[in-house]
């Protein structure tokens, strides 16, 4: 099959989750014998060699004639059968692809790499203004996604619980074109080795309010005195780094942005206190290394990833002291922790690249089969 992956920013393993996930999917599809090309609006980071790519010639006029002609020609030259747009929240890009799909007959797929209600979690003060802003955001997303849904052949979400949420936000009477395909694991296979583990608790993510940094500070203040043999390692950067460092938490190291794999290999627990997530790549990356997650149940995919609590611990959002209590219980109970770690590493194999890409291939076959 001939497939084009389309994104706002250049595909890479440096910038963020969406770009990295899409590039790994494209690479695996290419390895399986499919012809995959990459299209982006902005060339921000260099894409690794191996896949053909183009950048839109007029990034300031996304749905203009110059981009329409250039992209249509490029897709025809590569005999593209399916376009997969990984930016289901770029209105003008969506309009451009809709026009091309209608003119060429190329199948169009939109992918939403986060929870459908992500825009409702961005806080605005005062409260009365926040209420107005949320209503405006909802109206805009409803209008945009209804148009995209009408234009596409499939709309991909990360997990099945996001389907009713998407339907509620869009107000669509049915969402039969919605498919659910999770993000693939970052690493090739489970890498759990108990002999490498140390008494380390890990946080990986942007140091910002929505990632729960104030909660992290409170949790570790409660945990640290009860577990004096354990340390907290924080990987990441962001606007709340100064708040975290000024808290002067005991046995806490803030190391900034690091390649996380060696830290996953050594850690025993992973903490996630986000207000919302789409998938949570650090969560599944840690699970691949047998790092037992303790997570606020704040987004619909969390119970799916944690196998409804069998592969970790889910805590009701905002219950900070209960979260700290669950952490202490795991740190003190070696047998329970090791049993959870082994189950966690096995459970996350559901999201290995092999089964995930197979689901993408099935989607493409379904779309092209329906055309034939």
C-alpha positions as a Markdown table, in Angstrom:
| # | Residue | x | y | z |
|---|---|---|---|---|
| 1 | Unk | 0.0 | 0.0 | 0.0 |
| 2 | Unk | 1.1 | 3.6 | -0.6 |
| 3 | Unk | 0.6 | 5.8 | 2.4 |
| 4 | Unk | 1.3 | 9.5 | 3.2 |
| 5 | Unk | 1.7 | 10.5 | 6.8 |
| 6 | Unk | 0.9 | 14.2 | 7.3 |
| 7 | Unk | 1.7 | 16.4 | 10.3 |
| 8 | Unk | 2.2 | 20.1 | 11.2 |
| 9 | Unk | 5.8 | 19.7 | 12.4 |
| 10 | Unk | 8.5 | 17.5 | 10.8 |
| 11 | Unk | 8.5 | 13.9 | 12.0 |
| 12 | Unk | 11.3 | 13.2 | 14.4 |
| 13 | Unk | 12.2 | 11.5 | 17.7 |
| 14 | Unk | 13.2 | 14.7 | 19.4 |
| 15 | Unk | 10.3 | 17.1 | 19.5 |
| 16 | Unk | 7.5 | 15.2 | 21.2 |
| 17 | Unk | 5.2 | 12.2 | 21.5 |
| 18 | Unk | 3.1 | 12.8 | 18.4 |
| 19 | Unk | 6.0 | 13.2 | 16.1 |
| 20 | Unk | 7.9 | 10.4 | 17.5 |
| 21 | Unk | 5.0 | 7.9 | 17.5 |
| 22 | Unk | 4.1 | 8.8 | 13.9 |
| 23 | Unk | 7.6 | 8.4 | 12.7 |
| 24 | Unk | 8.0 | 5.0 | 14.4 |
| 25 | Unk | 4.7 | 3.8 | 12.8 |
| 26 | Unk | 5.8 | 5.0 | 9.4 |
| 27 | Unk | 9.2 | 3.3 | 9.7 |
| 28 | Unk | 7.6 | 0.0 | 10.7 |
| 29 | Unk | 5.1 | 0.2 | 7.9 |
| 30 | Unk | 7.9 | 0.8 | 5.5 |
| 31 | Unk | 9.8 | -2.2 | 6.9 |
| 32 | Unk | 6.8 | -4.3 | 6.2 |
| 33 | Unk | 7.0 | -3.4 | 2.5 |
| 34 | Unk | 4.6 | -0.5 | 2.3 |
| 35 | Unk | 5.6 | 2.7 | 0.5 |
| 36 | Unk | 5.4 | 5.5 | 3.1 |
| 37 | Unk | 6.1 | 9.2 | 2.5 |
| 38 | Unk | 6.1 | 12.1 | 5.0 |
| 39 | Unk | 4.5 | 15.5 | 4.6 |
| 40 | Unk | 4.8 | 18.4 | 7.0 |
| 41 | Unk | 4.0 | 22.1 | 7.2 |
| 42 | Unk | 7.1 | 23.2 | 9.2 |
| 43 | Unk | 10.6 | 21.8 | 9.1 |
| 44 | Unk | 11.4 | 22.2 | 12.8 |
| 45 | Unk | 13.6 | 19.2 | 13.5 |
| 46 | Unk | 15.5 | 17.0 | 11.0 |
| 47 | Unk | 13.8 | 13.7 | 10.1 |
| 48 | Unk | 16.0 | 10.7 | 10.0 |
| 49 | Unk | 16.9 | 9.4 | 6.6 |
| 50 | Unk | 15.1 | 6.5 | 5.0 |
| 51 | Unk | 11.6 | 7.9 | 4.1 |
| 52 | Unk | 10.8 | 10.4 | 1.3 |
| 53 | Unk | 9.4 | 13.7 | 2.5 |
| 54 | Unk | 8.1 | 17.1 | 1.5 |
| 55 | Unk | 7.3 | 20.4 | 3.2 |
| 56 | Unk | 4.4 | 22.6 | 2.1 |
| 57 | Unk | 5.7 | 25.5 | 0.0 |
| 58 | Unk | 3.4 | 28.1 | 1.6 |
| 59 | Unk | 3.2 | 27.5 | 5.4 |
| 60 | Unk | 1.4 | 30.9 | 5.9 |
| 61 | Unk | -1.4 | 30.0 | 3.5 |
| 62 | Unk | -2.1 | 26.4 | 4.4 |
| 63 | Unk | -5.2 | 25.8 | 2.4 |
| 64 | Unk | -4.1 | 28.1 | -0.5 |
| 65 | Unk | -3.7 | 27.2 | -4.2 |
| 66 | Unk | 0.1 | 26.8 | -4.0 |
| 67 | Unk | -0.1 | 24.1 | -1.3 |
| 68 | Unk | -3.0 | 22.4 | -3.0 |
| 69 | Unk | -1.2 | 22.0 | -6.3 |
| 70 | Unk | 2.1 | 21.1 | -4.8 |
| 71 | Unk | 0.7 | 18.5 | -2.4 |
| 72 | Unk | -1.7 | 17.0 | -5.0 |
| 73 | Unk | 1.2 | 16.6 | -7.5 |
| 74 | Unk | 3.4 | 15.0 | -4.8 |
| 75 | Unk | 0.7 | 12.5 | -3.7 |
| 76 | Unk | 0.0 | 11.6 | -7.3 |
| 77 | Unk | 3.7 | 11.1 | -8.1 |
| 78 | Unk | 3.9 | 8.7 | -5.1 |
| 79 | Unk | 0.6 | 7.0 | -6.1 |
| 80 | Unk | -0.6 | 7.6 | -2.5 |
| 81 | Unk | -3.8 | 5.6 | -1.7 |
| 82 | Unk | -4.3 | 6.7 | 1.9 |
| 83 | Unk | -3.5 | 10.0 | 3.7 |
| 84 | Unk | -3.1 | 9.9 | 7.5 |
| 85 | Unk | -3.2 | 13.3 | 9.1 |
| 86 | Unk | -1.8 | 13.2 | 12.7 |
| 87 | Unk | -3.1 | 16.7 | 13.4 |
| 88 | Unk | -6.8 | 16.5 | 14.0 |
| 89 | Unk | -6.8 | 19.9 | 15.5 |
| 90 | Unk | -5.5 | 22.0 | 12.6 |
| 91 | Unk | -8.5 | 23.4 | 10.8 |
| 92 | Unk | -6.9 | 24.8 | 7.7 |
| 93 | Unk | -4.7 | 21.7 | 7.2 |
| 94 | Unk | -7.9 | 19.6 | 7.5 |
| 95 | Unk | -9.6 | 21.8 | 4.8 |
| 96 | Unk | -6.6 | 21.4 | 2.5 |
| 97 | Unk | -6.7 | 17.6 | 2.8 |
| 98 | Unk | -10.5 | 17.4 | 2.4 |
| 99 | Unk | -10.2 | 19.2 | -0.9 |
| 100 | Unk | -7.4 | 16.9 | -2.1 |
| 101 | Unk | -9.3 | 13.8 | -1.0 |
| 102 | Unk | -12.4 | 14.9 | -3.0 |
| 103 | Unk | -10.3 | 15.7 | -6.1 |
| 104 | Unk | -8.2 | 12.5 | -6.1 |
| 105 | Unk | -10.2 | 9.8 | -4.4 |
| 106 | Unk | -7.3 | 9.2 | -1.9 |
| 107 | Unk | -8.7 | 7.9 | 1.4 |
| 108 | Unk | -8.3 | 10.3 | 4.3 |
| 109 | Unk | -7.7 | 9.4 | 8.0 |
| 110 | Unk | -7.5 | 11.9 | 10.8 |
| 111 | Unk | -5.8 | 10.9 | 14.1 |
| 112 | Unk | -6.3 | 12.6 | 17.5 |
| 113 | Unk | -3.3 | 11.9 | 19.7 |
| 114 | Unk | -4.8 | 13.1 | 22.9 |
| 115 | Unk | -8.1 | 12.9 | 24.9 |
| 116 | Unk | -10.9 | 14.6 | 22.9 |
| 117 | Unk | -11.7 | 16.9 | 25.8 |
| 118 | Unk | -8.1 | 18.2 | 26.2 |
| 119 | Unk | -9.1 | 21.8 | 25.4 |
| 120 | Unk | -11.5 | 21.8 | 28.4 |
| 121 | Unk | -8.6 | 21.4 | 30.9 |
| 122 | Unk | -6.7 | 24.6 | 30.2 |
| 123 | Unk | -7.5 | 26.8 | 33.1 |
| 124 | Unk | -8.6 | 30.4 | 32.8 |
| 125 | Unk | -9.1 | 32.9 | 35.6 |
| 126 | Unk | -11.4 | 34.3 | 36.9 |
| 127 | Unk | -13.9 | 31.4 | 37.1 |
| 128 | Unk | -16.7 | 33.3 | 35.2 |
| 129 | Unk | -14.3 | 34.0 | 32.3 |
| 130 | Unk | -13.1 | 30.4 | 32.3 |
| 131 | Unk | -16.7 | 29.2 | 31.9 |
| 132 | Unk | -17.2 | 31.4 | 28.8 |
| 133 | Unk | -13.8 | 30.4 | 27.3 |
| 134 | Unk | -14.7 | 26.7 | 27.8 |
| 135 | Unk | -18.0 | 27.1 | 26.0 |
| 136 | Unk | -16.3 | 28.9 | 23.1 |
| 137 | Unk | -13.6 | 26.2 | 22.9 |
| 138 | Unk | -16.3 | 23.5 | 22.8 |
| 139 | Unk | -18.2 | 25.3 | 20.0 |
| 140 | Unk | -15.0 | 25.6 | 18.0 |
| 141 | Unk | -13.9 | 22.0 | 18.4 |
| 142 | Unk | -17.5 | 20.7 | 17.7 |
| 143 | Unk | -17.6 | 22.7 | 14.4 |
| 144 | Unk | -14.1 | 21.7 | 13.3 |
| 145 | Unk | -14.4 | 18.0 | 14.2 |
| 146 | Unk | -17.9 | 17.6 | 12.6 |
| 147 | Unk | -16.4 | 19.0 | 9.4 |
| 148 | Unk | -13.3 | 16.7 | 9.6 |
| 149 | Unk | -15.5 | 13.7 | 10.5 |
| 150 | Unk | -17.7 | 14.4 | 7.5 |
| 151 | Unk | -14.7 | 14.7 | 5.2 |
| 152 | Unk | -12.7 | 11.7 | 6.3 |
| 153 | Unk | -13.0 | 7.9 | 5.8 |
| 154 | Unk | -11.8 | 7.1 | 9.3 |
| 155 | Unk | -11.2 | 9.1 | 12.5 |
| 156 | Unk | -8.7 | 7.4 | 14.8 |
| 157 | Unk | -8.8 | 7.7 | 18.6 |
| 158 | Unk | -6.3 | 6.2 | 21.1 |
| 159 | Unk | -8.7 | 4.1 | 23.2 |
| 160 | Unk | -12.3 | 2.9 | 23.1 |
| 161 | Unk | -13.5 | 5.0 | 26.1 |
| 162 | Unk | -12.7 | 8.1 | 24.0 |
| 163 | Unk | -15.4 | 7.1 | 21.5 |
| 164 | Unk | -18.4 | 8.2 | 23.6 |
| 165 | Unk | -16.5 | 11.3 | 24.7 |
| 166 | Unk | -15.9 | 12.3 | 21.0 |
| 167 | Unk | -19.5 | 11.7 | 20.2 |
| 168 | Unk | -20.6 | 13.8 | 23.1 |
| 169 | Unk | -18.3 | 16.7 | 22.1 |
| 170 | Unk | -19.2 | 16.6 | 18.5 |
| 171 | Unk | -22.9 | 16.0 | 19.0 |
| 172 | Unk | -22.8 | 13.4 | 16.2 |
| 173 | Unk | -25.7 | 10.9 | 16.2 |
| 174 | Unk | -23.3 | 8.1 | 15.3 |
| 175 | Unk | -19.5 | 7.7 | 15.1 |
| 176 | Unk | -19.2 | 4.6 | 13.1 |
| 177 | Unk | -16.1 | 5.9 | 11.3 |
| 178 | Unk | -14.2 | 6.1 | 14.6 |
| 179 | Unk | -11.5 | 3.5 | 15.0 |
| 180 | Unk | -9.5 | 3.1 | 18.2 |
| 181 | Unk | -5.8 | 2.2 | 17.9 |
| 182 | Unk | -3.3 | 2.8 | 20.8 |
| 183 | Unk | 0.1 | 4.3 | 20.5 |
| 184 | Unk | 2.8 | 1.6 | 20.1 |
| 185 | Unk | 5.4 | 1.0 | 22.8 |
| 186 | Unk | 8.5 | 3.1 | 22.5 |
| 187 | Unk | 10.9 | 0.2 | 23.0 |
| 188 | Unk | 11.1 | -3.1 | 21.1 |
| 189 | Unk | 10.1 | -5.4 | 23.9 |
| 190 | Unk | 9.7 | -5.6 | 27.7 |
| 191 | Unk | 12.9 | -4.8 | 29.5 |
| 192 | Unk | 12.2 | -5.7 | 33.1 |
| 193 | Unk | 15.3 | -6.9 | 35.0 |
| 194 | Unk | 14.8 | -7.0 | 38.8 |
| 195 | Unk | 18.5 | -7.2 | 39.5 |
| 196 | Unk | 19.0 | -3.6 | 38.1 |
| 197 | Unk | 16.4 | -2.1 | 40.3 |
| 198 | Unk | 17.3 | 0.4 | 43.0 |
| 199 | Unk | 15.1 | 2.2 | 45.7 |
| 200 | Unk | 14.1 | 4.9 | 43.3 |
| 201 | Unk | 10.8 | 6.6 | 42.5 |
| 202 | Unk | 10.5 | 8.3 | 39.2 |
| 203 | Unk | 8.6 | 11.1 | 37.6 |
| 204 | Unk | 9.0 | 11.8 | 33.8 |
| 205 | Unk | 7.2 | 14.7 | 32.1 |
| 206 | Unk | 6.9 | 18.4 | 31.6 |
| 207 | Unk | 7.2 | 20.3 | 34.8 |
| 208 | Unk | 4.0 | 22.3 | 34.6 |
| 209 | Unk | 0.8 | 22.6 | 36.5 |
| 210 | Unk | -1.3 | 20.3 | 34.4 |
| 211 | Unk | 1.3 | 17.5 | 34.9 |
| 212 | Unk | 0.6 | 17.7 | 38.7 |
| 213 | Unk | 3.8 | 19.2 | 40.0 |
| 214 | Unk | 2.2 | 20.8 | 43.0 |
| 215 | Unk | 0.7 | 17.4 | 43.8 |
| 216 | Unk | 4.1 | 15.8 | 43.4 |
| 217 | Unk | 5.6 | 18.1 | 45.9 |
| 218 | Unk | 2.9 | 17.4 | 48.5 |
| 219 | Unk | 3.0 | 13.6 | 47.8 |
| 220 | Unk | 6.8 | 13.3 | 48.3 |
| 221 | Unk | 6.6 | 15.5 | 51.5 |
| 222 | Unk | 4.3 | 12.8 | 52.9 |
| 223 | Unk | 6.2 | 9.8 | 51.5 |
| 224 | Unk | 9.8 | 10.8 | 52.2 |
| 225 | Unk | 9.7 | 10.7 | 56.1 |
| 226 | Unk | 8.0 | 7.3 | 56.0 |
| 227 | Unk | 10.5 | 5.8 | 53.5 |
| 228 | Unk | 13.9 | 7.1 | 54.3 |
| 229 | Unk | 15.7 | 4.6 | 52.1 |
| 230 | Unk | 14.1 | 5.8 | 48.9 |
| 231 | Unk | 14.9 | 8.7 | 46.5 |
| 232 | Unk | 12.8 | 10.6 | 44.0 |
| 233 | Unk | 14.2 | 11.3 | 40.5 |
| 234 | Unk | 12.5 | 13.9 | 38.4 |
| 235 | Unk | 13.2 | 14.1 | 34.6 |
| 236 | Unk | 11.8 | 17.0 | 32.6 |
| 237 | Unk | 11.7 | 20.8 | 32.4 |
| 238 | Unk | 9.1 | 23.5 | 32.4 |
| 239 | Unk | 7.7 | 26.5 | 34.1 |
| 240 | Unk | 7.2 | 24.7 | 37.5 |
| 241 | Unk | 10.8 | 23.6 | 37.8 |
| 242 | Unk | 11.7 | 26.5 | 40.0 |
| 243 | Unk | 8.8 | 25.7 | 42.3 |
| 244 | Unk | 9.9 | 22.1 | 42.5 |
| 245 | Unk | 13.5 | 23.0 | 43.2 |
| 246 | Unk | 12.6 | 25.7 | 45.8 |
| 247 | Unk | 10.5 | 23.1 | 47.7 |
| 248 | Unk | 13.9 | 21.5 | 48.7 |
| 249 | Unk | 12.3 | 18.1 | 49.0 |
| 250 | Unk | 14.4 | 15.5 | 50.8 |
| 251 | Unk | 16.3 | 13.0 | 48.7 |
| 252 | Unk | 14.9 | 14.5 | 45.5 |
| 253 | Unk | 17.0 | 15.1 | 42.4 |
| 254 | Unk | 15.7 | 17.2 | 39.5 |
| 255 | Unk | 17.8 | 16.3 | 36.5 |
| 256 | Unk | 16.1 | 18.1 | 33.6 |
| 257 | Unk | 15.5 | 16.5 | 30.2 |
| 258 | Unk | 17.3 | 13.2 | 29.9 |
| 259 | Unk | 17.1 | 10.1 | 27.9 |
| 260 | Unk | 14.9 | 8.1 | 30.2 |
| 261 | Unk | 15.7 | 4.4 | 29.5 |
| 262 | Unk | 18.5 | 3.9 | 32.1 |
| 263 | Unk | 16.3 | 5.6 | 34.7 |
| 264 | Unk | 13.4 | 3.3 | 33.9 |
| 265 | Unk | 15.7 | 0.3 | 34.2 |
| 266 | Unk | 16.7 | 1.4 | 37.8 |
| 267 | Unk | 13.4 | 2.7 | 39.1 |
| 268 | Unk | 10.8 | 0.7 | 41.0 |
| 269 | Unk | 7.8 | 3.1 | 41.0 |
| 270 | Unk | 6.6 | 5.7 | 38.5 |
| 271 | Unk | 4.3 | 8.6 | 39.6 |
| 272 | Unk | 1.8 | 10.3 | 37.2 |
| 273 | Unk | -0.5 | 13.0 | 38.6 |
| 274 | Unk | -1.6 | 14.7 | 35.3 |
| 275 | Unk | -4.9 | 16.6 | 35.0 |
| 276 | Unk | -5.3 | 14.9 | 31.6 |
| 277 | Unk | -3.3 | 12.8 | 29.1 |
| 278 | Unk | -4.0 | 11.3 | 25.8 |
| 279 | Unk | -2.0 | 8.1 | 26.2 |
| 280 | Unk | 0.9 | 9.0 | 28.5 |
| 281 | Unk | 4.1 | 7.7 | 26.9 |
| 282 | Unk | 6.2 | 7.8 | 30.0 |
| 283 | Unk | 3.6 | 5.6 | 31.7 |
| 284 | Unk | 3.9 | 2.8 | 29.2 |
| 285 | Unk | 7.6 | 3.3 | 28.8 |
| 286 | Unk | 8.1 | 2.7 | 32.5 |
| 287 | Unk | 5.8 | -0.3 | 32.5 |
| 288 | Unk | 7.9 | -1.9 | 29.8 |
| 289 | Unk | 10.8 | -1.8 | 32.3 |
| 290 | Unk | 8.7 | -3.2 | 35.2 |
| 291 | Unk | 8.3 | 0.2 | 36.9 |
| 292 | Unk | 5.0 | 0.0 | 38.8 |
| 293 | Unk | 2.9 | 3.0 | 38.1 |
| 294 | Unk | 0.8 | 5.0 | 40.6 |
| 295 | Unk | -1.6 | 7.2 | 38.6 |
| 296 | Unk | -4.4 | 9.7 | 39.1 |
| 297 | Unk | -7.4 | 8.2 | 37.2 |
| 298 | Unk | -7.8 | 11.5 | 35.4 |
| 299 | Unk | -8.2 | 10.4 | 31.8 |
| 300 | Unk | -10.2 | 7.7 | 30.1 |
| 301 | Unk | -7.3 | 5.7 | 28.8 |
| 302 | Unk | -5.6 | 5.2 | 32.2 |
| 303 | Unk | -7.7 | 2.2 | 33.3 |
| 304 | Unk | -7.1 | 0.6 | 29.9 |
| 305 | Unk | -3.3 | 1.0 | 30.1 |
| 306 | Unk | -3.2 | -0.2 | 33.8 |
| 307 | Unk | -5.5 | -3.1 | 33.1 |
| 308 | Unk | -8.1 | -1.6 | 35.5 |
| 309 | Unk | -5.6 | -1.5 | 38.3 |
| 310 | Unk | -4.0 | -4.9 | 37.9 |
| 311 | Unk | -0.8 | -3.4 | 36.3 |
| 312 | Unk | -0.5 | -0.6 | 38.8 |
| 313 | Unk | -2.5 | 1.6 | 41.1 |
| 314 | Unk | -5.3 | 4.0 | 40.1 |
| 315 | Unk | -6.2 | 6.8 | 42.5 |
| 316 | Unk | -9.2 | 9.1 | 42.2 |
| 317 | Unk | -8.1 | 12.5 | 40.9 |
| 318 | Unk | -7.2 | 15.1 | 43.6 |
| 319 | Unk | -6.9 | 12.6 | 46.4 |
| 320 | Unk | -3.3 | 13.5 | 47.2 |
| 321 | Unk | -3.0 | 12.0 | 50.6 |
| 322 | Unk | -4.5 | 8.7 | 49.4 |
| 323 | Unk | -2.0 | 8.7 | 46.5 |
| 324 | Unk | 0.8 | 9.1 | 49.0 |
| 325 | Unk | -0.6 | 6.3 | 51.1 |
| 326 | Unk | -0.6 | 4.0 | 48.1 |
| 327 | Unk | 3.0 | 4.9 | 47.3 |
| 328 | Unk | 4.1 | 4.1 | 50.8 |
| 329 | Unk | 2.3 | 0.8 | 50.8 |
| 330 | Unk | 4.1 | -0.3 | 47.7 |
| 331 | Unk | 7.5 | 0.9 | 48.8 |
| 332 | Unk | 7.2 | -1.1 | 52.1 |
| 333 | Unk | 5.8 | -4.3 | 50.6 |
| 334 | Unk | 8.6 | -5.9 | 48.5 |
| 335 | Unk | 6.6 | -9.0 | 47.5 |
| 336 | Unk | 3.6 | -7.0 | 46.3 |
| 337 | Unk | 5.8 | -4.6 | 44.4 |
| 338 | Unk | 7.8 | -7.3 | 42.6 |
| 339 | Unk | 4.6 | -9.2 | 41.7 |
| 340 | Unk | 3.1 | -6.0 | 40.3 |
| 341 | Unk | 6.3 | -5.2 | 38.4 |
| 342 | Unk | 6.3 | -8.6 | 36.7 |
| 343 | Unk | 2.6 | -8.3 | 35.8 |
| 344 | Unk | 3.1 | -4.7 | 34.6 |
| 345 | Unk | 5.9 | -5.7 | 32.2 |
| 346 | Unk | 3.8 | -8.6 | 30.7 |
| 347 | Unk | 0.6 | -6.5 | 30.5 |
| 348 | Unk | 2.1 | -3.7 | 28.4 |
| 349 | Unk | 3.1 | -6.1 | 25.7 |
| 350 | Unk | -0.5 | -5.6 | 24.3 |
| 351 | Unk | 0.8 | -2.3 | 22.9 |
| 352 | Unk | 4.0 | -3.6 | 21.3 |
| 353 | Unk | 4.7 | -2.3 | 17.7 |
| 354 | Unk | 3.7 | -5.6 | 16.1 |
| 355 | Unk | 0.0 | -5.8 | 17.1 |
| 356 | Unk | -0.5 | -2.0 | 16.8 |
| 357 | Unk | 0.8 | -1.8 | 13.2 |
| 358 | Unk | -1.2 | -4.8 | 12.3 |
| 359 | Unk | -4.3 | -2.9 | 13.3 |
| 360 | Unk | -3.2 | 0.0 | 11.1 |
| 361 | Unk | -2.8 | -2.3 | 8.2 |
| 362 | Unk | -6.3 | -3.7 | 8.7 |
| 363 | Unk | -7.7 | -0.2 | 8.7 |
| 364 | Unk | -6.0 | 0.6 | 5.4 |
| 365 | Unk | -7.2 | -2.7 | 3.9 |
| 366 | Unk | -10.8 | -1.9 | 5.0 |
| 367 | Unk | -10.7 | 1.5 | 3.5 |
| 368 | Unk | -9.2 | 0.5 | 0.2 |
| 369 | Unk | -11.4 | -2.6 | 0.1 |
| 370 | Unk | -14.5 | -0.4 | 0.5 |
| 371 | Unk | -13.3 | 1.8 | -2.4 |
| 372 | Unk | -12.8 | -1.2 | -4.7 |
